[in-house]
Amino acid sequence: MSATVALANLRMALTDLRSNALTGRAFIQTARAQQALFKALPPQFEEVWLGLVDRLESSALFSEESCSFSQTGLLDNLALVLDKAEAKLTASN
């Protein structure tokens, strides 16, 4: 799978998670499985991405918007990381 396909898969999974068409567990599994994208980007991308995914996974233990975690904020940050990954991939080509 190419990095651009992996990026598209992550964008679709994030959209599906936001619309409740995908469970958090399924999203997390997809989010961790994009090795083609991780290999195509600097190591910091994987580190930041997986850190956010870990926080999202932990937030599932709390209510939607607890004082410790904001799932909406985490999803927004994941989208921002995908935007930066896309820009990096585009600049590399």
LUMGU-755757 format. One record per atom (N, C-alpha, C): atom name; residue number from 0; x, y, z. Coordinates in nm, 4 decimals. Atoms other than C-alpha are relative to their C-alpha. Layout:
BEGIN
<tifi CA, NUM, <X, Y, Z>>
...
//
This chain:
BEGIN
<tifi N, 0, <0.0846, -0.1173, 0.0000>>
<tifi CA, 0, <0.0000, 0.0000, 0.0000>>
<tifi C, 0, <0.0896, 0.1241, 0.0000>>
<tifi N, 1, <-0.0797, -0.1223, 0.0075>>
<tifi CA, 1, <0.1347, 0.3436, -0.0878>>
<tifi C, 1, <-0.0338, 0.0932, 0.1171>>
<tifi N, 2, <0.0208, -0.0965, -0.1076>>
<tifi CA, 2, <0.1688, 0.6279, 0.1596>>
<tifi C, 2, <-0.1244, 0.0845, -0.0259>>
<tifi N, 3, <0.1176, -0.0822, 0.0301>>
<tifi CA, 3, <-0.0992, 0.8293, -0.0217>>
<tifi C, 3, <-0.1300, -0.0780, 0.0229>>
<tifi N, 4, <0.1175, 0.0838, -0.0276>>
<tifi CA, 4, <-0.3447, 0.5385, -0.0006>>
<tifi C, 4, <-0.0193, -0.0131, 0.1515>>
<tifi N, 5, <0.0073, 0.0093, -0.1457>>
<tifi CA, 5, <-0.2624, 0.4968, 0.3695>>
<tifi C, 5, <-0.0561, 0.1293, 0.0593>>
<tifi N, 6, <0.0503, -0.1291, -0.0466>>
<tifi CA, 6, <-0.3242, 0.8691, 0.4231>>
<tifi C, 6, <-0.1497, 0.0121, -0.0278>>
<tifi N, 7, <0.1427, -0.0041, 0.0348>>
<tifi CA, 7, <-0.6589, 0.8463, 0.2421>>
<tifi C, 7, <-0.0804, -0.0916, 0.0922>>
<tifi N, 8, <0.0674, 0.0924, -0.0917>>
<tifi CA, 8, <-0.7522, 0.5442, 0.4569>>
<tifi C, 8, <-0.0175, 0.0624, 0.1380>>
<tifi N, 9, <0.0085, -0.0638, -0.1312>>
<tifi CA, 9, <-0.6748, 0.7389, 0.7743>>
<tifi C, 9, <-0.1003, 0.1139, -0.0005>>
<tifi N, 10, <0.0981, -0.1089, 0.0084>>
<tifi CA, 10, <-0.8758, 1.0399, 0.6591>>
<tifi C, 10, <-0.1428, -0.0550, 0.0028>>
<tifi N, 11, <0.1341, 0.0609, 0.0038>>
<tifi CA, 11, <-1.1755, 0.8169, 0.5809>>
<tifi C, 11, <-0.0360, -0.0580, 0.1370>>
<tifi N, 12, <0.0258, 0.0582, -0.1320>>
<tifi CA, 12, <-1.1420, 0.6344, 0.9129>>
<tifi C, 12, <-0.0317, 0.1093, 0.1021>>
<tifi N, 13, <0.0256, -0.1102, -0.0925>>
<tifi CA, 13, <-1.1283, 0.9653, 1.1020>>
<tifi C, 13, <-0.1382, 0.0602, -0.0248>>
<tifi N, 14, <0.1332, -0.0497, 0.0345>>
<tifi CA, 14, <-1.4364, 1.0918, 0.9171>>
<tifi C, 14, <-0.1070, -0.0961, 0.0512>>
<tifi N, 15, <0.0962, 0.1007, -0.0457>>
<tifi CA, 15, <-1.6164, 0.7648, 0.9945>>
<tifi C, 15, <-0.0100, -0.0015, 0.1527>>
<tifi N, 16, <0.0026, -0.0040, -0.1465>>
<tifi CA, 16, <-1.5177, 0.7868, 1.3615>>
<tifi C, 16, <-0.0808, 0.1200, 0.0478>>
<tifi N, 17, <0.0736, -0.1216, -0.0391>>
<tifi CA, 17, <-1.6502, 1.1434, 1.3872>>
<tifi C, 17, <-0.1503, -0.0156, -0.0204>>
<tifi N, 18, <0.1431, 0.0171, 0.0293>>
<tifi CA, 18, <-1.9831, 1.0356, 1.2334>>
<tifi C, 18, <-0.0578, -0.1256, 0.0660>>
<tifi N, 19, <0.0411, 0.1218, -0.0709>>
<tifi CA, 19, <-2.0022, 0.7238, 1.4549>>
<tifi C, 19, <-0.0257, -0.1176, -0.0928>>
<tifi N, 20, <0.0109, 0.1124, 0.0930>>
<tifi CA, 20, <-1.9847, 0.4988, 1.1466>>
<tifi C, 20, <0.1113, -0.1023, 0.0275>>
<tifi N, 21, <-0.1128, 0.0861, -0.0345>>
<tifi CA, 21, <-1.6664, 0.3460, 1.2933>>
<tifi C, 21, <0.0188, 0.0090, 0.1502>>
<tifi N, 22, <-0.0230, -0.0003, -0.1450>>
<tifi CA, 22, <-1.5968, 0.2426, 1.6506>>
<tifi C, 22, <0.1395, 0.0531, 0.0303>>
<tifi N, 23, <-0.1317, -0.0460, -0.0431>>
<tifi CA, 23, <-1.3082, 0.3870, 1.8457>>
<tifi C, 23, <0.1040, -0.1091, -0.0112>>
<tifi N, 24, <-0.0941, 0.1134, 0.0071>>
<tifi CA, 24, <-1.1475, 0.0448, 1.8647>>
<tifi C, 24, <0.0435, -0.0276, -0.1435>>
<tifi N, 25, <-0.0325, 0.0233, 0.1413>>
<tifi CA, 25, <-1.1660, -0.0029, 1.4860>>
<tifi C, 25, <0.0892, 0.1119, -0.0533>>
<tifi N, 26, <-0.0842, -0.1106, 0.0444>>
<tifi CA, 26, <-1.0219, 0.3439, 1.4293>>
<tifi C, 26, <0.1421, -0.0164, 0.0519>>
<tifi N, 27, <-0.1327, 0.0149, -0.0607>>
<tifi CA, 27, <-0.7338, 0.2807, 1.6669>>
<tifi C, 27, <0.0792, -0.1097, -0.0704>>
<tifi N, 28, <-0.0670, 0.1079, 0.0723>>
<tifi CA, 28, <-0.6538, -0.0468, 1.4918>>
<tifi C, 28, <0.0481, 0.0499, -0.1365>>
<tifi N, 29, <-0.0373, -0.0553, 0.1312>>
<tifi CA, 29, <-0.6535, 0.1302, 1.1532>>
<tifi C, 29, <0.1123, 0.1024, 0.0155>>
<tifi N, 30, <-0.0978, -0.1067, -0.0212>>
<tifi CA, 30, <-0.4548, 0.4238, 1.2907>>
<tifi C, 30, <0.1400, -0.0534, 0.0288>>
<tifi N, 31, <-0.1301, 0.0588, -0.0339>>
<tifi CA, 31, <-0.1771, 0.1969, 1.4165>>
<tifi C, 31, <0.0597, -0.0825, -0.1147>>
<tifi N, 32, <-0.0409, 0.0962, 0.1027>>
<tifi CA, 32, <-0.1568, -0.0143, 1.0998>>
<tifi C, 32, <0.0510, 0.0630, -0.1297>>
<tifi N, 33, <-0.0373, -0.0688, 0.1242>>
<tifi CA, 33, <-0.0381, 0.2445, 0.8463>>
<tifi C, 33, <0.1515, 0.0107, -0.0166>>
<tifi N, 34, <-0.1461, 0.0019, 0.0079>>
<tifi CA, 34, <0.3262, 0.1404, 0.8187>>
<tifi C, 34, <0.0548, 0.0668, -0.1258>>
<tifi N, 35, <-0.0479, -0.0642, 0.1241>>
<tifi CA, 35, <0.3585, 0.2616, 0.4580>>
<tifi C, 35, <0.0095, 0.1504, 0.0187>>
<tifi N, 36, <-0.0022, -0.1438, -0.0245>>
<tifi CA, 36, <0.2742, 0.6127, 0.5693>>
<tifi C, 36, <0.1105, 0.0357, 0.0983>>
<tifi N, 37, <-0.1045, -0.0268, -0.0992>>
<tifi CA, 37, <0.5024, 0.5967, 0.8732>>
<tifi C, 37, <0.1386, -0.0035, -0.0636>>
<tifi N, 38, <-0.1306, 0.0139, 0.0646>>
<tifi CA, 38, <0.7936, 0.4856, 0.6537>>
<tifi C, 38, <0.0290, 0.1129, -0.0981>>
<tifi N, 39, <-0.0172, -0.1054, 0.0993>>
<tifi CA, 39, <0.7343, 0.7647, 0.4014>>
<tifi C, 39, <0.0221, 0.1378, 0.0621>>
<tifi N, 40, <-0.0103, -0.1287, -0.0691>>
<tifi CA, 40, <0.7471, 1.0408, 0.6622>>
<tifi C, 40, <0.1109, -0.0041, 0.1040>>
<tifi N, 41, <-0.1000, -0.0016, -0.1071>>
<tifi CA, 41, <1.0020, 1.1548, 0.9201>>
<tifi C, 41, <-0.0509, -0.0723, 0.1248>>
<tifi N, 42, <0.0410, 0.0776, -0.1186>>
<tifi CA, 42, <1.0001, 0.9503, 1.2433>>
<tifi C, 42, <-0.0874, 0.0785, 0.0976>>
<tifi N, 43, <0.0812, -0.0802, -0.0914>>
<tifi CA, 43, <0.8441, 1.2397, 1.4344>>
<tifi C, 43, <-0.1491, -0.0152, -0.0290>>
<tifi N, 44, <0.1415, 0.0167, 0.0333>>
<tifi CA, 44, <0.5182, 1.1874, 1.2457>>
<tifi C, 44, <-0.0576, -0.1201, 0.0746>>
<tifi N, 45, <0.0488, 0.1212, -0.0663>>
<tifi CA, 45, <0.4794, 0.8332, 1.3762>>
<tifi C, 45, <-0.0083, 0.0210, 0.1511>>
<tifi N, 46, <-0.0030, -0.0239, -0.1446>>
<tifi CA, 46, <0.5747, 0.9431, 1.7278>>
<tifi C, 46, <-0.1188, 0.0846, 0.0446>>
<tifi N, 47, <0.1118, -0.0888, -0.0346>>
<tifi CA, 47, <0.3199, 1.2271, 1.7368>>
<tifi C, 47, <-0.1330, -0.0705, -0.0246>>
<tifi N, 48, <0.1247, 0.0686, 0.0356>>
<tifi CA, 48, <0.0497, 1.0225, 1.5603>>
<tifi C, 48, <-0.0365, -0.1057, 0.1044>>
<tifi N, 49, <0.0292, 0.1073, -0.0949>>
<tifi CA, 49, <0.0806, 0.7236, 1.7914>>
<tifi C, 49, <-0.0233, 0.0536, 0.1407>>
<tifi N, 50, <0.0270, -0.0636, -0.1289>>
<tifi CA, 50, <0.0937, 0.9518, 2.0954>>
<tifi C, 50, <-0.1445, 0.0463, 0.0092>>
<tifi N, 51, <0.1401, -0.0431, 0.0025>>
<tifi CA, 51, <-0.2401, 1.1017, 1.9949>>
<tifi C, 51, <-0.0947, -0.1194, 0.0016>>
<tifi N, 52, <0.0837, 0.1206, 0.0016>>
<tifi CA, 52, <-0.3834, 0.7571, 1.9215>>
<tifi C, 52, <-0.0039, -0.0624, 0.1398>>
<tifi N, 53, <-0.0030, 0.0519, -0.1377>>
<tifi CA, 53, <-0.2709, 0.6409, 2.2684>>
<tifi C, 53, <-0.0934, 0.0812, 0.0902>>
<tifi N, 54, <0.0867, -0.0854, -0.0820>>
<tifi CA, 54, <-0.4466, 0.9392, 2.4254>>
<tifi C, 54, <-0.1471, -0.0234, -0.0341>>
<tifi N, 55, <0.1376, 0.0286, 0.0405>>
<tifi CA, 55, <-0.7599, 0.8668, 2.2222>>
<tifi C, 55, <-0.0469, -0.1314, 0.0605>>
<tifi N, 56, <0.0331, 0.1300, -0.0583>>
<tifi CA, 56, <-0.7528, 0.5069, 2.3371>>
<tifi C, 56, <-0.0254, 0.0140, 0.1506>>
<tifi N, 57, <0.0188, -0.0232, -0.1435>>
<tifi CA, 57, <-0.7147, 0.6216, 2.6985>>
<tifi C, 57, <-0.1282, 0.0772, 0.0282>>
<tifi N, 58, <0.1191, -0.0814, -0.0224>>
<tifi CA, 58, <-0.9959, 0.8730, 2.6606>>
<tifi C, 58, <-0.1279, -0.0823, -0.0069>>
<tifi N, 59, <0.1178, 0.0859, 0.0072>>
<tifi CA, 59, <-1.2351, 0.5884, 2.5846>>
<tifi C, 59, <-0.0434, -0.0456, 0.1394>>
<tifi N, 60, <0.0324, 0.0384, -0.1372>>
<tifi CA, 60, <-1.2208, 0.5148, 2.9560>>
<tifi C, 60, <-0.0800, 0.1067, 0.0729>>
<tifi N, 61, <0.0681, -0.1127, -0.0624>>
<tifi CA, 61, <-1.3753, 0.8541, 3.0330>>
<tifi C, 61, <-0.1237, 0.0358, -0.0792>>
<tifi N, 62, <0.1175, -0.0480, 0.0729>>
<tifi CA, 62, <-1.6914, 1.0315, 2.9346>>
<tifi C, 62, <0.0446, 0.0824, -0.1196>>
<tifi N, 63, <-0.0293, -0.0700, 0.1257>>
<tifi CA, 63, <-1.7112, 1.2202, 2.6053>>
<tifi C, 63, <0.0951, 0.1174, 0.0181>>
<tifi N, 64, <-0.0844, -0.1183, -0.0203>>
<tifi CA, 64, <-1.5592, 1.5442, 2.7368>>
<tifi C, 64, <0.0318, 0.0108, 0.1494>>
<tifi N, 65, <-0.0368, -0.0078, -0.1408>>
<tifi CA, 65, <-1.4020, 1.4790, 3.0753>>
<tifi C, 65, <0.1005, 0.1108, 0.0203>>
<tifi N, 66, <-0.0976, -0.1046, -0.0277>>
<tifi CA, 66, <-1.1710, 1.7209, 3.2470>>
<tifi C, 66, <0.1405, -0.0440, -0.0411>>
<tifi N, 67, <-0.1323, 0.0500, 0.0347>>
<tifi CA, 67, <-0.8751, 1.4984, 3.1589>>
<tifi C, 67, <0.0211, -0.0104, -0.1505>>
<tifi N, 68, <-0.0128, 0.0250, 0.1429>>
<tifi CA, 68, <-0.9450, 1.4332, 2.7918>>
<tifi C, 68, <-0.1132, 0.0662, -0.0759>>
<tifi N, 69, <0.1010, -0.0506, 0.0923>>
<tifi CA, 69, <-1.1274, 1.6012, 2.5096>>
<tifi C, 69, <0.0126, -0.0822, -0.1274>>
<tifi N, 70, <-0.0047, 0.0820, 0.1206>>
<tifi CA, 70, <-1.2048, 1.3475, 2.2393>>
<tifi C, 70, <-0.0091, 0.0873, -0.1244>>
<tifi N, 71, <0.0119, -0.0898, 0.1146>>
<tifi CA, 71, <-1.3074, 1.6277, 2.0046>>
<tifi C, 71, <0.1340, 0.0658, -0.0292>>
<tifi N, 72, <-0.1312, -0.0608, 0.0172>>
<tifi CA, 72, <-0.9746, 1.8004, 2.0624>>
<tifi C, 72, <0.1011, -0.0978, -0.0560>>
<tifi N, 73, <-0.0913, 0.1019, 0.0521>>
<tifi CA, 73, <-0.7869, 1.4770, 2.0017>>
<tifi C, 73, <-0.0269, -0.0279, -0.1473>>
<tifi N, 74, <0.0347, 0.0230, 0.1409>>
<tifi CA, 74, <-0.9742, 1.4174, 1.6767>>
<tifi C, 74, <0.0439, 0.1170, -0.0866>>
<tifi N, 75, <-0.0467, -0.1173, 0.0735>>
<tifi CA, 75, <-0.8990, 1.7738, 1.5685>>
<tifi C, 75, <0.1512, -0.0043, -0.0188>>
<tifi N, 76, <-0.1455, 0.0104, 0.0109>>
<tifi CA, 76, <-0.5301, 1.7182, 1.6431>>
<tifi C, 76, <0.0425, -0.1098, -0.0971>>
<tifi N, 77, <-0.0296, 0.1063, 0.0967>>
<tifi CA, 77, <-0.5296, 1.3910, 1.4483>>
<tifi C, 77, <-0.0194, 0.0518, -0.1427>>
<tifi N, 78, <0.0244, -0.0576, 0.1324>>
<tifi CA, 78, <-0.6793, 1.5765, 1.1508>>
<tifi C, 78, <0.1124, 0.0960, -0.0385>>
<tifi N, 79, <-0.1101, -0.0929, 0.0260>>
<tifi CA, 79, <-0.4095, 1.8436, 1.1818>>
<tifi C, 79, <0.1276, -0.0749, -0.0375>>
<tifi N, 80, <-0.1182, 0.0804, 0.0320>>
<tifi CA, 80, <-0.1357, 1.5789, 1.1814>>
<tifi C, 80, <-0.0129, -0.0583, -0.1406>>
<tifi N, 81, <0.0197, 0.0513, 0.1358>>
<tifi CA, 81, <-0.2879, 1.4262, 0.8677>>
<tifi C, 81, <0.0212, 0.1101, -0.1042>>
<tifi N, 82, <-0.0231, -0.1118, 0.0922>>
<tifi CA, 82, <-0.2879, 1.7691, 0.7011>>
<tifi C, 82, <0.1497, 0.0241, -0.0186>>
<tifi N, 83, <-0.1446, -0.0220, 0.0080>>
<tifi CA, 83, <0.0807, 1.8110, 0.7842>>
<tifi C, 83, <0.0697, -0.1147, -0.0727>>
<tifi N, 84, <-0.0567, 0.1154, 0.0705>>
<tifi CA, 84, <0.1588, 1.4591, 0.6624>>
<tifi C, 84, <-0.0242, 0.0130, -0.1497>>
<tifi N, 85, <0.0306, -0.0177, 0.1417>>
<tifi CA, 85, <-0.0158, 1.5320, 0.3332>>
<tifi C, 85, <0.0899, 0.1071, -0.0621>>
<tifi N, 86, <-0.0879, -0.1068, 0.0503>>
<tifi CA, 86, <0.1809, 1.8547, 0.2922>>
<tifi C, 86, <0.1428, -0.0494, -0.0177>>
<tifi N, 87, <-0.1352, 0.0545, 0.0071>>
<tifi CA, 87, <0.5058, 1.6702, 0.3597>>
<tifi C, 87, <0.0117, -0.0957, -0.1181>>
<tifi N, 88, <-0.0022, 0.0935, 0.1131>>
<tifi CA, 88, <0.4207, 1.3954, 0.1105>>
<tifi C, 88, <-0.0047, 0.0740, -0.1330>>
<tifi N, 89, <0.0118, -0.0786, 0.1220>>
<tifi CA, 89, <0.3231, 1.6522, -0.1517>>
<tifi C, 89, <0.1319, 0.0712, -0.0310>>
<tifi N, 90, <-0.1265, -0.0704, 0.0182>>
<tifi CA, 90, <0.6456, 1.8462, -0.1000>>
<tifi C, 90, <0.1122, -0.0967, -0.0414>>
<tifi N, 91, <-0.1025, 0.1003, 0.0323>>
<tifi CA, 91, <0.8488, 1.5235, -0.1323>>
<tifi C, 91, <-0.0103, -0.0474, -0.1432>>
<tifi N, 92, <0.0202, 0.0486, 0.1368>>
<tifi CA, 92, <0.7022, 1.4430, -0.4744>>
<tifi C, 92, <0.0303, 0.1025, -0.1025>>
//
